[in-house]
Amino acid sequence: MAEKIDMEGKTSNGDVRLDEPLANGVNIGKRNPEPRSERVKRIVKANLLVILTVLGVIIGVFIGLGVRNVALTRTQIIYIGFPGELLIRLLKMIIIPLVVCSLVSGAASLDPKALGKLGGWAMLFFLVTTLIASSIGVVMAFIINPGSVSVSKPTVQGLDDNVPASKEVIDSFLDLIRNIFPSNLVSAAFQSYATSYKLVTKNGTNGNLNITVEKVPIGMDQDGMNILGLVVFAIVFGVALRKLGEEGEILIKFFNSFNEATMVLVSWIMWYAPVGIMFLVAGKIVEMEDVGTLFASLGKYIACCIIGHAIHGLVVLPAIYFIITRKNPYTFLWGIFTALATAFGTSSSSATLPLMMKCVEENNGVSKHISRFILPIGATVNMDGAALFQCVAAVFIAQLNNASLNFIQVITILVTATASSVGAAGIPAGGVLTLAIILEAVGLPTNDISLILAVDWLVDRTCTVLNVEGDAFGAGLLQFFVDRTSKQEEGAELSEVRLEVDPSANAPEHSPLIEKRGWKDNTEGANAVLSQEKESAM
């Protein structure tokens, strides 16, 4: 029967007290409560960067609203946004070394089978969540009806020049494939391939006056980093280094060291982020013109996009994470809050990538191998926010033009938005460029994209927040899968060890004492027989 423990914490078979500290320093009995001031100080210290970022956003809003009433020149507005511009430049400076080195070291450190499995799970998660986001966008657009605002189309001045040129759907996807294989790695750091068109006239050769005009695609390089080509090259190069074995170890160590040094730079930039975000927000608020008219005409469209992003980011993605891992998703979100605030301030998934890596590794327990392999891929191909906004925009433009969409066109919008978001550049207004592909696919006019550009400064920020949130949840889920797989493998190894031990238990016992005693008895019997033979012989 178990020994009875009395109220003083003393056992009947010894003088061990429960309120005494154990050898490892754990006190299992009474302990002095931590003072409230110390606890507050500890919590503030642990979450200092997040608190500073929140304060930066709030102060930035107040500065922007306060300065907005003063009649500022265009030059003065640019000066206000200068500290924010510095943050974006610092983050963009670190993108290429971070993406290339992290992917090379990540791909080189993983077994090719594990690499393929991780990449497959990540792509599946990104594809499913992007399809869900596109579906939410279409449903929200049909429920809220943002295009039925007024009888005439709302007009916005001075934006027609920014409308991207229309492009054939097939050429857009061919450009995506071309950018996967850049012809020049150096130029891929600041240029990407894009198709433009030239009209070629041909005269008839049969004697009749027959002139035909053909739109011939012509390739050209446009400004903007080809992040997709760099990502693919870095992964393949990392796999090749692993294949080399010992010969590739030196170069793998170089990329690992380069990666660690880059992350140190990121940790320094993180402490400047609250100041930069404050001035980015303030500058954008000061820069806005005629907000009342804009919200009156496009308010339902803005509300439709933001509500859709909130549903996907605060309900759908956390629900998927909770169902699979059974962990609190909002604790995970709190850990990446600094990166989310940076995404809102910069409007760039690529610029947020360095901070996101730091946050998921330090706050959410994602290993370096996973975060530095998956997050650069996610920043390139996972665009939940862009897909949702593009679907809303397509339905909105259809409603403005009184064009009813049938079931096939709706499916076309969903599929095209999901596919084209893969090639959407992780830069401000990157999704608007791919919106033209969707409009061309369903036969809607691309001129109305000017209306989308009018409010893109706001909608694109919530898009970017949703994009990077999806990347982070993908990394968290992959970490869960890796942990679970490793536990299963450990369990399998333990069971194998037990199976190896069990057969010996079923075998008959072989005690050395018994064996020695039996051998002794046998020798004594043999000696007795010999002595009897000797006596008879005598």
KALINFEN-V662805 format. One record per backbone hydrogen bond with DSSP energy under -1.0 kcal/mol. CO is the residue of the C=O (numbers start at 0). NH is the residue of the N-H. Records with the same first field share a line. If there is no record, write none. Layout:
# KALINFEN-V662805
CO = NH, NH
This chain:
# KALINFEN-V662805
5 = 8
9 = 5
10 = 13
16 = 19
21 = 24
25 = 21
34 = 38
35 = 39
36 = 40
37 = 41
38 = 42
39 = 43
40 = 44
41 = 45
42 = 46
46 = 50
47 = 51
48 = 52
49 = 53
50 = 54
51 = 55
52 = 56
53 = 57
54 = 58
55 = 59
56 = 60
57 = 61
58 = 62
59 = 63
60 = 64
61 = 65
62 = 66
63 = 67
66 = 69
69 = 71
72 = 76
73 = 77
74 = 78
75 = 79
76 = 80
78 = 81
80 = 84
81 = 85
82 = 86
83 = 87
84 = 88
85 = 89
86 = 90
87 = 91
88 = 92
89 = 93
93 = 97
94 = 98
95 = 99
96 = 100
97 = 101
98 = 102
99 = 103
100 = 104
101 = 105
102 = 106
103 = 107
104 = 108
110 = 114
111 = 115
112 = 116
113 = 117
114 = 118
115 = 119
116 = 120
117 = 121
118 = 122
119 = 123
120 = 124
121 = 125
122 = 126
123 = 127
124 = 128
125 = 129
126 = 130
127 = 131
128 = 132
129 = 133
130 = 134
131 = 135
132 = 136
133 = 137
134 = 138
135 = 139
136 = 140
137 = 141
138 = 142
139 = 143
140 = 144
144 = 147
158 = 161
159 = 162
167 = 171
168 = 172
169 = 173
170 = 174
171 = 175
172 = 176
173 = 177
174 = 178
183 = 187
185 = 188
186 = 189, 190
187 = 225
189 = 223
191 = 221
193 = 219
195 = 217
197 = 215
199 = 213
201 = 211
207 = 209
209 = 203
211 = 201
213 = 199
215 = 197
217 = 195
219 = 193
221 = 191
224 = 226
225 = 229
226 = 230
227 = 231
228 = 232
229 = 233
230 = 234
231 = 235
232 = 236
233 = 237
234 = 238
235 = 239
236 = 240
237 = 241
238 = 242
239 = 243
245 = 248
247 = 251
248 = 252
249 = 253
250 = 254
251 = 255
252 = 256
253 = 257
254 = 258
255 = 259
256 = 260
257 = 261
258 = 262
259 = 263
260 = 264
261 = 265
262 = 266
263 = 267
264 = 268
265 = 269
268 = 271, 272
271 = 275
272 = 276
273 = 277
274 = 278
275 = 279
276 = 280
277 = 281
278 = 282
279 = 283
280 = 284
281 = 285
282 = 286
289 = 293
290 = 294
291 = 295
292 = 296
293 = 297
294 = 298
297 = 301
298 = 302
299 = 303
300 = 304
301 = 305
302 = 306
303 = 307
304 = 308
305 = 309
306 = 310
307 = 311
308 = 312
309 = 313
310 = 314, 315
311 = 316
314 = 318
315 = 319
316 = 320
317 = 321
318 = 322
319 = 323
320 = 324
321 = 325
327 = 331
328 = 332
329 = 333
330 = 334
333 = 336
335 = 339
336 = 340
337 = 341
338 = 342
339 = 343
340 = 344
341 = 345
342 = 346
347 = 351
351 = 355
352 = 356
353 = 357
354 = 358
355 = 359
356 = 360
357 = 361
358 = 362
359 = 365
366 = 370
367 = 371
369 = 373
370 = 374
373 = 377
374 = 378
376 = 380
377 = 381
382 = 386
383 = 387
384 = 388
385 = 389
386 = 390
387 = 391
388 = 392
389 = 393
390 = 394
391 = 395
392 = 396
393 = 397
394 = 398
395 = 399
396 = 400
397 = 402
398 = 401
405 = 409
406 = 410
407 = 411
408 = 412
409 = 413
410 = 414
411 = 415
412 = 416
413 = 417
414 = 418
415 = 419
416 = 420
424 = 426
425 = 349
426 = 429
430 = 434
433 = 437
434 = 438
435 = 439
436 = 440
437 = 441
438 = 443
445 = 448
446 = 449
447 = 450
448 = 452
449 = 453
454 = 457, 458
455 = 459
457 = 461
458 = 462
459 = 463
460 = 464
461 = 465
462 = 466
463 = 467
464 = 468
465 = 469
466 = 470
467 = 471
468 = 472
469 = 473
470 = 474
471 = 475
472 = 476
473 = 477
474 = 478
475 = 479
476 = 480
477 = 481
478 = 482
479 = 483
480 = 484
481 = 485
482 = 486
483 = 487
484 = 488
485 = 489
486 = 490
487 = 491
488 = 492
489 = 493
490 = 494
491 = 495
492 = 496
493 = 497
494 = 498
495 = 499
496 = 500
497 = 501
498 = 502
501 = 504, 505
510 = 514
511 = 515
512 = 516
513 = 517
514 = 518
515 = 519
516 = 520
517 = 521
518 = 522
519 = 523
520 = 524
521 = 525
522 = 526
523 = 527
524 = 528
525 = 529
526 = 530
527 = 531
528 = 532
529 = 533
530 = 534
531 = 535
532 = 536
533 = 537
